[in-house]
Amino acid sequence: MINLIAMHHGLSSTTNIRRITINIEDMGINTLYINPLSTIHDMKDKIQSEVGIPFDEQYLAINGAEVDDQRLVSYYNIDDDSIIHLIIMNNGTHTTFDPPAVPNTTSNNAPNTNTSLSPFYVACRNNDITKLQQLLQTLSIDDMNKLEPNESTGLHVACFRGHQEIVKLLLEKGVSRNIMNGFHCLPYQEAASNEIRQLFDLIPEQNRYVANSGQ
């Protein structure tokens, strides 16, 4: 289940073509040019055409809230600074595309050679709070901070998918927020909403664990 936050916006009257940034889970940043009078449905068609992600497997969220296919792009007040999060859905939670190979030169945490994702990462991705709480009893901080085969950490994916309780548990446990993923983004930069970002400020500095990330 994707746990995102309700959002309300007003209509915008502008008809200028907008440059829209799409942050695609495990695929990085893509840029689209969209007419604000297009619908979200039209945007998904464009993503399918230009990026190759099937329409039915696109889960779009803006500021932590799922968008309505029938709404106009202008309804969400999207501007050049807006970032839309796109989760590729398959069987509910799994991504259908392998991420492109991107060398990570900013972190000393080498990605695993195993191609499977760890139970810890899956729990963070799927918002499985019960499973995560069990794993937190036995896993070391180093294990929690490891980059997965997709060059992401559990904190990255929880932030990206807007799982506030998961993010809170991880930050309170002391996972590193200073590790960059394969696209050179920190977990904070991947956050799906302002509420997620605020959690980073609520954890006192002295409670943080700084991993071997060069920072």
PASEBA-1860 file (N, C-alpha, C; in nm, 3 decimals):
! residues 215
1> MINLIAMH> 0.084/-0.119/0.000/0.000/0.000/0.000/0.088/0.124/0.000 ~ 0.054/0.220/-0.085/0.126/0.346/-0.089/0.055/0.444/0.003 ~ 0.124/0.493/0.103/0.064/0.583/0.201/0.105/0.726/0.168 ~ 0.017/0.800/0.102/0.046/0.937/0.063/-0.054/1.032/0.126 ~ -0.028/1.162/0.113/-0.102/1.263/0.187/-0.197/1.338/0.096 ~ -0.317/1.368/0.146/-0.416/1.440/0.068/-0.366/1.580/0.035 ~ -0.409/1.633/-0.081/-0.362/1.763/-0.125/-0.474/1.833/-0.200 ~ -0.482/1.965/-0.189/-0.583/2.042/-0.259/-0.515/2.161/-0.324
9> HGLSSTTN> -0.546/2.181/-0.452/-0.489/2.294/-0.525/-0.599/2.363/-0.604 ~ -0.574/2.486/-0.644/-0.668/2.558/-0.728/-0.627/2.553/-0.873 ~ -0.715/2.599/-0.961/-0.689/2.600/-1.104/-0.595/2.713/-1.140 ~ -0.518/2.694/-1.245/-0.431/2.797/-1.297/-0.476/2.832/-1.438 ~ -0.472/2.958/-1.474/-0.525/3.001/-1.603/-0.421/3.003/-1.713 ~ -0.294/2.984/-1.680/-0.190/2.995/-1.781/-0.197/2.882/-1.883 ~ -0.159/2.912/-2.009/-0.160/2.811/-2.114/-0.021/2.789/-2.170 ~ 0.082/2.842/-2.106/0.219/2.823/-2.153/0.260/2.677/-2.137
17> IRRITINI> 0.340/2.629/-2.233/0.392/2.494/-2.223/0.483/2.487/-2.100 ~ 0.465/2.383/-2.020/0.542/2.368/-1.897/0.650/2.261/-1.914 ~ 0.765/2.289/-1.857/0.869/2.187/-1.846/0.849/2.117/-1.713 ~ 0.824/1.989/-1.718/0.791/1.914/-1.598/0.898/1.809/-1.572 ~ 0.944/1.805/-1.448/1.044/1.707/-1.408/0.976/1.585/-1.348 ~ 1.007/1.468/-1.404/0.952/1.342/-1.354/1.065/1.263/-1.289 ~ 1.052/1.237/-1.159/1.150/1.154/-1.087/1.095/1.012/-1.084 ~ 1.155/0.925/-1.164/1.105/0.789/-1.179/1.184/0.695/-1.089
25> EDMGINTL> 1.113/0.621/-1.008/1.178/0.529/-0.914/1.270/0.433/-0.988 ~ 1.396/0.428/-0.944/1.499/0.340/-1.000/1.540/0.376/-1.142 ~ 1.492/0.488/-1.195/1.528/0.527/-1.332/1.580/0.670/-1.341 ~ 1.569/0.747/-1.233/1.624/0.881/-1.236/1.527/0.985/-1.290 ~ 1.584/1.098/-1.334/1.506/1.215/-1.373/1.481/1.218/-1.523 ~ 1.357/1.248/-1.561/1.321/1.272/-1.700/1.247/1.405/-1.708 ~ 1.258/1.473/-1.822/1.190/1.601/-1.842/1.089/1.589/-1.955 ~ 0.968/1.637/-1.931/0.862/1.640/-2.032/0.816/1.783/-2.052
33> YINPLSTI> 0.764/1.811/-2.172/0.704/1.941/-2.200/0.555/1.919/-2.222 ~ 0.474/1.980/-2.136/0.331/1.953/-2.130/0.251/2.082/-2.137 ~ 0.140/2.079/-2.212/0.045/2.189/-2.211/-0.036/2.180/-2.082 ~ -0.046/2.289/-2.005/-0.121/2.284/-1.879/-0.267/2.246/-1.896 ~ -0.320/2.262/-2.018/-0.459/2.226/-2.042/-0.475/2.078/-2.079 ~ -0.364/2.006/-2.082/-0.370/1.861/-2.099/-0.415/1.798/-1.968 ~ -0.469/1.678/-1.975/-0.506/1.606/-1.854/-0.389/1.522/-1.805 ~ -0.399/1.475/-1.682/-0.298/1.383/-1.630/-0.296/1.256/-1.715
41> HDMKDKIQ> -0.413/1.217/-1.765/-0.422/1.101/-1.855/-0.334/1.125/-1.977 ~ -0.340/1.246/-2.034/-0.256/1.280/-2.149/-0.108/1.272/-2.112 ~ -0.076/1.318/-1.990/0.063/1.314/-1.945/0.112/1.170/-1.937 ~ 0.029/1.081/-1.885/0.068/0.940/-1.876/0.089/0.880/-2.015 ~ 0.005/0.920/-2.111/0.024/0.875/-2.249/0.159/0.921/-2.302 ~ 0.194/1.045/-2.270/0.322/1.101/-2.316/0.439/1.028/-2.251 ~ 0.426/0.996/-2.124/0.530/0.921/-2.055/0.546/0.783/-2.118 ~ 0.434/0.720/-2.149/0.440/0.588/-2.214/0.510/0.599/-2.348
49> SEVGIPFD> 0.479/0.704/-2.425/0.536/0.722/-2.557/0.684/0.755/-2.553 ~ 0.723/0.845/-2.462/0.860/0.896/-2.462/0.955/0.818/-2.372 ~ 0.902/0.760/-2.264/0.987/0.689/-2.168/0.971/0.538/-2.179 ~ 0.852/0.493/-2.222/0.829/0.351/-2.242/0.764/0.279/-2.126 ~ 0.716/0.353/-2.027/0.650/0.291/-1.912/0.502/0.274/-1.943 ~ 0.447/0.153/-1.939/0.305/0.132/-1.970/0.214/0.220/-1.886 ~ 0.110/0.270/-1.948/0.016/0.361/-1.882/-0.035/0.304/-1.751 ~ -0.078/0.178/-1.754/-0.142/0.118/-1.637/-0.044/0.091/-1.523
57> EQYLAING> 0.085/0.103/-1.548/0.184/0.078/-1.444/0.244/0.207/-1.388 ~ 0.182/0.321/-1.423/0.231/0.450/-1.374/0.150/0.496/-1.253 ~ 0.219/0.520/-1.145/0.158/0.579/-1.025/0.224/0.714/-1.005 ~ 0.151/0.821/-1.036/0.205/0.957/-1.028/0.161/1.023/-0.898 ~ 0.254/1.093/-0.835/0.223/1.168/-0.713/0.293/1.303/-0.716 ~ 0.222/1.405/-0.671/0.277/1.540/-0.660/0.264/1.585/-0.515 ~ 0.375/1.626/-0.457/0.375/1.668/-0.316/0.315/1.561/-0.225 ~ 0.338/1.435/-0.259/0.294/1.327/-0.174/0.152/1.280/-0.195
65> AEVDDQRL> 0.082/1.332/-0.297/-0.056/1.290/-0.320/-0.071/1.233/-0.460 ~ -0.144/1.123/-0.471/-0.170/1.065/-0.602/-0.255/1.161/-0.684 ~ -0.223/1.172/-0.812/-0.297/1.263/-0.899/-0.416/1.192/-0.961 ~ -0.512/1.271/-1.004/-0.635/1.221/-1.066/-0.619/1.228/-1.217 ~ -0.634/1.114/-1.286/-0.614/1.109/-1.430/-0.700/1.208/-1.507 ~ -0.816/1.242/-1.455/-0.909/1.327/-1.529/-0.885/1.477/-1.504 ~ -0.800/1.511/-1.409/-0.772/1.651/-1.381/-0.677/1.709/-1.487 ~ -0.690/1.841/-1.508/-0.594/1.909/-1.594/-0.462/1.924/-1.520
73> VSYYNIDD> -0.354/1.929/-1.597/-0.223/1.954/-1.537/-0.225/2.085/-1.459 ~ -0.296/2.185/-1.510/-0.302/2.317/-1.446/-0.365/2.311/-1.307 ~ -0.448/2.211/-1.281/-0.514/2.199/-1.151/-0.413/2.185/-1.039 ~ -0.300/2.120/-1.068/-0.199/2.093/-0.966/-0.093/2.201/-0.956 ~ -0.113/2.312/-1.028/-0.019/2.425/-1.020/0.126/2.381/-1.042 ~ 0.145/2.295/-1.139/0.279/2.246/-1.170/0.357/2.356/-1.240 ~ 0.477/2.384/-1.191/0.563/2.482/-1.258/0.700/2.419/-1.284 ~ 0.794/2.502/-1.331/0.924/2.448/-1.368/1.001/2.390/-1.250
81> DSIIHLII> 0.963/2.428/-1.129/1.031/2.378/-1.010/0.964/2.254/-0.949 ~ 0.852/2.215/-1.009/0.778/2.100/-0.955/0.846/1.970/-0.993 ~ 0.840/1.873/-0.903/0.890/1.740/-0.932/0.777/1.640/-0.908 ~ 0.746/1.564/-1.010/0.644/1.460/-0.999/0.714/1.327/-0.975 ~ 0.668/1.254/-0.874/0.723/1.122/-0.846/0.642/1.018/-0.923 ~ 0.714/0.926/-0.989/0.648/0.819/-1.064/0.697/0.685/-1.010 ~ 0.605/0.609/-0.955/0.633/0.473/-0.910/0.581/0.378/-1.016 ~ 0.666/0.287/-1.061/0.626/0.190/-1.162/0.565/0.070/-1.091
89> MNNGTHTT> 0.436/0.048/-1.115/0.364/-0.053/-1.042/0.352/-0.183/-1.123 ~ 0.380/-0.293/-1.054/0.362/-0.426/-1.111/0.332/-0.519/-0.994 ~ 0.216/-0.582/-0.997/0.174/-0.665/-0.883/0.169/-0.583/-0.755 ~ 0.132/-0.457/-0.766/0.113/-0.375/-0.648/0.230/-0.289/-0.609 ~ 0.351/-0.347/-0.607/0.462/-0.267/-0.555/0.591/-0.280/-0.633 ~ 0.608/-0.380/-0.717/0.738/-0.404/-0.777/0.757/-0.322/-0.904 ~ 0.879/-0.278/-0.926/0.911/-0.209/-1.049/0.930/-0.310/-1.161 ~ 0.902/-0.267/-1.284/0.907/-0.358/-1.398/1.031/-0.337/-1.484
97> FDPPAVPN> 1.106/-0.231/-1.459/1.223/-0.202/-1.539/1.348/-0.209/-1.453 ~ 1.457/-0.258/-1.511/1.584/-0.254/-1.441/1.640/-0.114/-1.453 ~ 1.695/-0.058/-1.345/1.752/0.076/-1.354/1.875/0.076/-1.442 ~ 1.903/0.187/-1.513/2.025/0.195/-1.592/2.147/0.190/-1.503 ~ 2.255/0.139/-1.558/2.377/0.131/-1.479/2.435/0.271/-1.461 ~ 2.444/0.316/-1.338/2.498/0.448/-1.307/2.606/0.432/-1.203 ~ 2.730/0.468/-1.236/2.837/0.453/-1.136/2.816/0.548/-1.021 ~ 2.841/0.500/-0.900/2.826/0.583/-0.781/2.966/0.619/-0.732
105> TTSNNAPN> 3.002/0.747/-0.749/3.135/0.792/-0.711/3.135/0.875/-0.585 ~ 3.017/0.892/-0.524/3.007/0.981/-0.408/2.993/0.906/-0.277 ~ 2.984/0.774/-0.283/2.965/0.698/-0.159/3.061/0.582/-0.156 ~ 3.110/0.550/-0.038/3.198/0.435/-0.022/3.121/0.307/0.003 ~ 2.986/0.315/0.004/2.903/0.197/0.025/2.882/0.130/-0.110 ~ 2.958/0.028/-0.141/2.949/-0.035/-0.272/2.818/-0.112/-0.284 ~ 2.754/-0.109/-0.404/2.630/-0.183/-0.422/2.654/-0.333/-0.416 ~ 2.552/-0.407/-0.375/2.562/-0.551/-0.366/2.577/-0.612/-0.505
113> TNTSLSPF> 2.646/-0.726/-0.514/2.655/-0.797/-0.641/2.533/-0.886/-0.660 ~ 2.464/-0.919/-0.552/2.341/-0.996/-0.561/2.234/-0.913/-0.630 ~ 2.152/-0.977/-0.713/2.051/-0.903/-0.788/1.920/-0.890/-0.712 ~ 1.904/-0.961/-0.600/1.778/-0.955/-0.527/1.784/-0.848/-0.420 ~ 1.667/-0.788/-0.393/1.657/-0.685/-0.290/1.642/-0.751/-0.153 ~ 1.700/-0.691/-0.052/1.696/-0.748/0.082/1.556/-0.736/0.142 ~ 1.521/-0.825/0.237/1.392/-0.813/0.307/1.375/-0.677/0.373 ~ 1.486/-0.619/0.421/1.480/-0.486/0.482/1.433/-0.382/0.381
121> YVACRNND> 1.493/-0.384/0.264/1.456/-0.287/0.161/1.311/-0.306/0.117 ~ 1.273/-0.432/0.100/1.136/-0.462/0.057/1.035/-0.412/0.161 ~ 1.066/-0.430/0.288/0.976/-0.382/0.394/0.963/-0.230/0.389 ~ 1.075/-0.162/0.365/1.071/-0.015/0.354/0.992/0.028/0.232 ~ 1.011/-0.042/0.123/0.941/-0.008/-0.002/0.792/-0.033/0.008 ~ 0.754/-0.143/0.072/0.614/-0.184/0.076/0.537/-0.126/0.195 ~ 0.604/-0.043/0.274/0.540/0.017/0.392/0.495/-0.089/0.491 ~ 0.576/-0.194/0.504/0.545/-0.305/0.595/0.608/-0.274/0.732
129> ITKLQQLL> 0.534/-0.200/0.812/0.586/-0.152/0.940/0.617/-0.267/1.035 ~ 0.527/-0.366/1.041/0.547/-0.480/1.131/0.675/-0.555/1.097 ~ 0.694/-0.584/0.969/0.815/-0.655/0.926/0.939/-0.572/0.954 ~ 0.932/-0.442/0.927/1.048/-0.357/0.952/1.084/-0.355/1.100 ~ 0.984/-0.344/1.186/1.012/-0.342/1.330/1.081/-0.470/1.375 ~ 1.044/-0.583/1.315/1.110/-0.709/1.347/1.256/-0.707/1.302 ~ 1.279/-0.658/1.181/1.414/-0.655/1.126/1.505/-0.559/1.202 ~ 1.448/-0.451/1.251/1.528/-0.352/1.324/1.587/-0.410/1.453
137> QTLSIDDM> 1.529/-0.519/1.502/1.578/-0.581/1.625/1.709/-0.656/1.604 ~ 1.736/-0.696/1.480/1.852/-0.782/1.455/1.954/-0.723/1.358 ~ 1.911/-0.635/1.269/2.002/-0.582/1.168/2.096/-0.478/1.228 ~ 2.217/-0.476/1.176/2.312/-0.372/1.216/2.285/-0.246/1.134 ~ 2.335/-0.133/1.184/2.321/-0.008/1.110/2.389/-0.018/0.974 ~ 2.504/-0.084/0.970/2.574/-0.100/0.843/2.488/-0.174/0.741 ~ 2.416/-0.277/0.786/2.328/-0.350/0.695/2.216/-0.260/0.643 ~ 2.163/-0.175/0.730/2.055/-0.085/0.689/2.104/0.022/0.592
145> NKLEPNES> 2.232/0.056/0.601/2.287/0.162/0.517/2.341/0.114/0.384 ~ 2.343/-0.017/0.362/2.399/-0.071/0.238/2.315/-0.031/0.117 ~ 2.385/0.000/0.009/2.316/0.021/-0.118/2.271/-0.113/-0.172 ~ 2.147/-0.119/-0.217/2.092/-0.242/-0.274/2.137/-0.256/-0.421 ~ 2.104/-0.367/-0.485/2.142/-0.384/-0.626/2.092/-0.274/-0.718 ~ 1.982/-0.208/-0.679/1.931/-0.096/-0.760/1.995/0.037/-0.720 ~ 2.100/0.031/-0.639/2.176/0.148/-0.592/2.090/0.245/-0.513 ~ 2.006/0.191/-0.428/1.920/0.269/-0.340/1.925/0.207/-0.201
153> TGLHVACF> 1.889/0.286/-0.100/1.880/0.233/0.037/1.734/0.228/0.080 ~ 1.711/0.163/0.194/1.576/0.158/0.247/1.521/0.296/0.276 ~ 1.606/0.387/0.325/1.561/0.523/0.354/1.526/0.596/0.226 ~ 1.602/0.575/0.120/1.570/0.638/-0.008/1.430/0.598/-0.056 ~ 1.404/0.468/-0.058/1.276/0.423/-0.114/1.159/0.463/-0.025 ~ 1.178/0.462/0.106/1.070/0.505/0.196/1.039/0.653/0.176 ~ 1.143/0.733/0.158/1.122/0.876/0.131/1.053/0.896/-0.003 ~ 1.099/0.825/-0.104/1.043/0.839/-0.238/0.895/0.804/-0.242
161> RGHQEIVK> 0.859/0.699/-0.170/0.720/0.652/-0.174/0.630/0.718/-0.069 ~ 0.685/0.807/0.009/0.603/0.882/0.103/0.560/0.806/0.226 ~ 0.640/0.707/0.268/0.605/0.625/0.384/0.656/0.694/0.512 ~ 0.575/0.780/0.569/0.621/0.863/0.680/0.663/0.782/0.803 ~ 0.584/0.682/0.840/0.616/0.605/0.960/0.745/0.526/0.941 ~ 0.765/0.473/0.820/0.889/0.401/0.792/1.008/0.495/0.803 ~ 0.996/0.612/0.742/1.105/0.710/0.749/1.134/0.747/0.894 ~ 1.030/0.768/0.971/1.047/0.805/1.113/1.121/0.695/1.189
169> LLLEKGVS> 1.083/0.570/1.167/1.149/0.458/1.235/1.297/0.451/1.197 ~ 1.326/0.470/1.070/1.464/0.461/1.025/1.550/0.574/1.081 ~ 1.497/0.694/1.079/1.573/0.807/1.132/1.595/0.794/1.283 ~ 1.492/0.747/1.353/1.506/0.727/1.498/1.606/0.616/1.529 ~ 1.612/0.517/1.441/1.708/0.408/1.460/1.851/0.456/1.437 ~ 1.866/0.559/1.355/1.998/0.616/1.331/2.060/0.583/1.198 ~ 1.978/0.544/1.097/2.036/0.517/0.965/2.094/0.646/0.908 ~ 2.189/0.630/0.819/2.255/0.746/0.761/2.165/0.814/0.659
177> RNIMNGFH> 2.159/0.945/0.666/2.088/1.025/0.567/2.187/1.087/0.469 ~ 2.315/1.050/0.480/2.420/1.113/0.400/2.466/1.027/0.283 ~ 2.401/0.915/0.259/2.439/0.826/0.150/2.363/0.865/0.024 ~ 2.434/0.879/-0.087/2.372/0.909/-0.215/2.340/0.780/-0.288 ~ 2.227/0.781/-0.359/2.192/0.665/-0.440/2.264/0.670/-0.574 ~ 2.230/0.578/-0.662/2.297/0.571/-0.791/2.276/0.692/-0.879 ~ 2.177/0.774/-0.846/2.151/0.895/-0.923/2.200/1.019/-0.848 ~ 2.288/0.996/-0.750/2.353/1.104/-0.674/2.253/1.190/-0.598
185> CLPYQEAA> 2.151/1.126/-0.544/2.051/1.195/-0.463/2.055/1.144/-0.320 ~ 2.042/1.235/-0.225/2.027/1.197/-0.085/1.882/1.158/-0.058 ~ 1.856/1.083/0.048/1.716/1.048/0.080/1.626/1.171/0.091 ~ 1.676/1.276/0.153/1.597/1.399/0.168/1.553/1.453/0.033 ~ 1.642/1.444/-0.066/1.610/1.495/-0.200/1.508/1.408/-0.272 ~ 1.492/1.285/-0.228/1.396/1.195/-0.290/1.259/1.202/-0.223 ~ 1.247/1.281/-0.117/1.123/1.284/-0.038/1.003/1.323/-0.123 ~ 0.893/1.251/-0.103/0.771/1.272/-0.181/0.688/1.389/-0.130
193> SNEIRQLF> 0.716/1.440/-0.012/0.631/1.545/0.044/0.710/1.628/0.145 ~ 0.657/1.745/0.175/0.719/1.830/0.278/0.714/1.764/0.415 ~ 0.609/1.685/0.440/0.597/1.616/0.568/0.713/1.519/0.589 ~ 0.755/1.454/0.481/0.871/1.364/0.490/0.996/1.446/0.522 ~ 1.014/1.557/0.453/1.133/1.641/0.476/1.137/1.693/0.620 ~ 1.022/1.725/0.674/1.017/1.778/0.810/1.066/1.676/0.912 ~ 1.047/1.547/0.881/1.094/1.443/0.973/1.245/1.450/0.992 ~ 1.316/1.490/0.887/1.461/1.499/0.898/1.502/1.605/1.000
201> DLIPEQNR> 1.424/1.711/1.009/1.456/1.819/1.103/1.416/1.786/1.246 ~ 1.326/1.689/1.262/1.276/1.656/1.395/1.369/1.563/1.472 ~ 1.462/1.499/1.401/1.556/1.407/1.467/1.680/1.486/1.507 ~ 1.709/1.495/1.636/1.825/1.573/1.681/1.954/1.523/1.617 ~ 2.044/1.616/1.591/2.171/1.584/1.525/2.249/1.479/1.601 ~ 2.248/1.484/1.733/2.328/1.391/1.812/2.274/1.248/1.805 ~ 2.150/1.230/1.756/2.094/1.096/1.745/2.127/1.031/1.612 ~ 2.192/1.106/1.525/2.218/1.053/1.393/2.341/0.963/1.394
209> YVANSGQ> 2.336/0.865/1.306/2.453/0.780/1.284/2.507/0.816/1.147 ~ 2.631/0.860/1.139/2.690/0.897/1.010/2.766/0.777/0.958 ~ 2.719/0.723/0.848/2.781/0.604/0.791/2.910/0.640/0.719 ~ 2.977/0.539/0.670/3.101/0.560/0.597/3.069/0.611/0.458 ~ 3.025/0.737/0.450/2.981/0.795/0.324/3.072/0.907/0.278 ~ 3.180/0.931/0.352/3.271/1.036/0.314/3.227/1.172/0.362 ~ 3.119/1.177/0.445/3.070/1.305/0.494/3.072/1.305/0.647
END
